[in-house]
Amino acid sequence: MISYIKGYYVVTIEGINTEKFLNTVIRNKVNIYDVKRVSNTKIELKVDRKSIRLFKNIYRGSKFEVKIKQKTGLPFFARRVYRYKGMWMSALFSLILLMSTSLFVTDVYIQAPEGINKVLVRKELEKAGVKPGVYKKNIDRKEVRDQIMGGFNDIAYVSINVKGTNIFVTVTKKDESLEEKKETNYCNIIAKKNGIIEKVIPRSGKQVTNVGDIVRKGDVLVSGSNTKSLPEVWATTFYESKQSTNYIEKVKTRTDNKKTVYTFSFYDNKYTLRRNIDFKNYEIENKEHELAIGNYTFPLKIKSSIFHEVNVKEVEKNKDEVKEELKQKALKELEYTVPVDSRYKDVKHKYKVKKDKLEYIVTVTTLENIAKVHSLSKSEAEELIRQESKPKEGEEEVPSNPEKRPINDIRNEFKDINKEKNAKDKDEVQTRDN
């Protein structure tokens, strides 16, 4: 180890009577060691770096062939490094750059359940300062979490984890079953789709529409209905499926000509080395290259877009086969669109030819129940009861019959409240008499 720090030369001496030369070297106090005989006329030894000048003075003028086989040690390594100073300076700069980029965010990954819009969550994260290129220690997780949860009513919790240069955001959605809904047995029947009224069966509530009326989605059909006795509203509805395709198929064949365009991405900044693409017809093949070591992802990404020149040949398909194919697709789509409990009244088929496109249209007329329950809150039900209880102009108020109401009817609550109040007053009177 000490020899490596000081540095030494590996020397070979070749000639007749090499022992005599070796004795001369030792008498002149040259520091040599690890002497090995290679052959009858050749030996190998190690000479200390500081003694090499004296060693050279001894073998000059001698009949021996002396060669320096190897230079080993720390001083020789330092000399080589200094000779290639551009290389080690680049290595040092790369190390500093690597250490500095590891302090910034490279990518933000969002994991969210169905019903949560990832695009809106990403925009809100960017407003909160969580985006590529941001210094990691400047991110306040609690502040970001509060901002996200305050901006979305359906988010229960947001987990933010930093791994390497990447940030992983996990969104937890609120459980809809935990949401309290103060609903009553009163409801309105609204239209769940557009249609023409054919028949109304108002088992409860007040009928608002009549046969032949045209209603739109969301219109009130029956007001003040009871969930224990729901009305039915049958209407004529229409469903349409459009399918189109090119009956002239374009067959593309690649040639051997291609050009590559490179795009370098550093955080949010992009730089493209543009080239003149003089191909009339071409296809683009994109490839993205990125370097990652464990959880550390380098911020530099290279995207290569390869433009392949293609020859386009037009081939006309059989129109009858294309029409049959579009017809099957349209009918398949209507199978999923038309409700199972609806009744078919009419089916119409139609097709159009526009330039090189063929469009097939299937229109289905059905009869179905378009009634949809819209539950009323307690306050809405109370207002509805007050409106119903008001006598019309010129009529006397007719008292309602409590015995015929449903058990959970909201009007029974008013009756129970009055009973409790009367009982309380009675108890107070008896206490005073005693």
Sequence and secondary structure as in RCSB ss.txt:
>XXXX:A:sequence
MISYIKGYYVVTIEGINTEKFLNTVIRNKVNIYDVKRVSNTKIELKVDRKSIRLFKNIYRGSKFEVKIKQKTGLP
FFARRVYRYKGMWMSALFSLILLMSTSLFVTDVYIQAPEGINKVLVRKELEKAGVKPGVYKKNIDRKEVRDQIMG
GFNDIAYVSINVKGTNIFVTVTKKDESLEEKKETNYCNIIAKKNGIIEKVIPRSGKQVTNVGDIVRKGDVLVSGS
NTKSLPEVWATTFYESKQSTNYIEKVKTRTDNKKTVYTFSFYDNKYTLRRNIDFKNYEIENKEHELAIGNYTFPL
KIKSSIFHEVNVKEVEKNKDEVKEELKQKALKELEYTVPVDSRYKDVKHKYKVKKDKLEYIVTVTTLENIAKVHS
LSKSEAEELIRQESKPKEGEEEVPSNPEKRPINDIRNEFKDINKEKNAKDKDEVQTRDN
>XXXX:A:secstr
 HHHHH EEEEEEESSSHHHHHHHHHHTT  EEEEEEEETTEEEEEEEGGGHHHHHHHHTTSSSEEEEEEEESHH
HHHHHHHHTHHHHHHHHHHHHHHHHHTTB  EEEEE  TTS HHHHHHHHHHTT STT BGGG  HHHHHHHHHH
H TTEEEEEEEEETTEEEEEEEE  GGGS   EEEEEEEEESS EEEEEEE SSSEE   TT EE TT EEEEEE
ETTB  EEEEEEEEEEEEEEESEEEEEEEEEEEEEEEEEEETTEEEEE      SSEEEEEEEEEEEETTEEEEE
EEEEEEEEEEEEEEEE  HHHHHHHHHHHHHHHHHHHS TT EEEEEEEEEEEETTEEEEEEEEEEEEE EEEEE
EEHHHHHHHHHHHHS  TT       GGGS TT THHHHHHHHHHHHHHHHHHHHHHH 
